[in-house]
Amino acid sequence: MQVDAFNRLCSSLPHASHVVQWGGSQVWKVGGKVFAIGSGGDFLDVSFKVSELAYDILKEQPGLRPAPYLASRGMKWIQRQSAEAMDDAALGDYLAESHRLVAAGLTRKLRRELGFEDV
């Protein structure tokens, strides 16, 4: 996924905020918590949070791997390094789910403030 497409997709999600950090990575957050990281050149390596089941399945697929640093800390994060096993449309679905998972983990008070009562 190209940088512009990644940023456009992430910015379309409710209450998403963007920062550039960690050596120039495109980092997207909801409620101050990271839900997506894009790093690299024109074609981004994209890291995102997944469910335990999705993690177990995706980590074995070509072009995907446990996200460096995050997965080594026991978190269920996957990094897409190529479109071999996951095209951009599927990646977009996983980014939306990552956003939902992270929003669901926010405090009840913050979810309410952001309008995520049903997350």
N, C-alpha and C positions, 0 to 999 in steps of 0.2 A: 504494500500500500504506500502510495506517495504521501509525503508530509502534508500537503494541502488537503487531500482527501481524508486523512486521519484526523486532522484538526477540525475539519468541517463536520465530520461525523460526530466526534466527541462533543463539539460545541453545541450540537443539536439536542443533547440529552439534558433533562431538567437539572438546573442548579449546578451545572458543570463549570469548573474554573480551571484555568490553564496557567502553568508556570513552566519556565525553562530552567532546569536544574540538573545536577549530577552530570556535569560535563556536556551540557547542550541537549539533554534529552527533553522531549516534549512530554510533560507530565500533566495528566488530567485527574482532577479530584472532584469529589462530591462531599459536601459537609466537611471539608478539610482532609478527607481520606482519599488516598490514591486508588483509582480504578483502572487506569491505563497508562502505559509508558511506551513511547515510541523513541527508538534510538537508532543511530546509524546515518547513512547518507540518503540518497534519493529514495531507495526502497527501504522502508523502516523495518527493523525488528520490533515487533509489537508484543508487549507483555500485558497480561490481563488475568483477573481473578476468575476462577471457575469452581464449580461444585466438586465434591470429592469424586463422584462417579465420572464426571467429565475429565477431571485430572487423570484418573487411572487410565482412561481410554486415550486421551489426546497425547499424553507423554510418550506413547509408543508409536505415534504416527510420523512419517517422514516430513521433514520441514518444521516440526514442532519439538519442543523440549521443555522440561521444567525450567521456569524462569530463573536465570542466575540470581544469586543472592536471596531472592524472595523464597523460592522453593527450598533452598538449603536451610531455611529457618523454619521449615515445617508448614509454610503457607501453601495453599493450593493455587499456584500461579503458573501459567503456561506462556511460553514465548514462541511466537510464530516467526520463523526465520526465512521462510519461502512460501510461495503459494502452492507448493507441491500437494499438500494434503488439505489445505483450507484456502479457498478463494476469498477475494475481498468482501463479497456479499456475506459469506458465512462468518468472516472475521467481524463484520459489522454487527451481526447478531450476537456474537460472543462479547463484544464490547458493550452492547446494551445490557446483556445479562450481568456482566461484571459490574456495571453501574448499579443495577438493581441489587445485586448481592452486597455491595459496599454500602449502599443507602440503607438496606435492611439492617446492617450492623451498627448504624448510628444510634445514639441515645434516643429514647422515646421523645424527649423534649426537642431535640434537634430535628428529628423526623417530622414532628408536628409543625415546628417553625418553618420548615421547608415545604410542607404540604405533602409529605410522604406517609400519611397515616396508614394507608393500606399496603405498605411495602412489607 
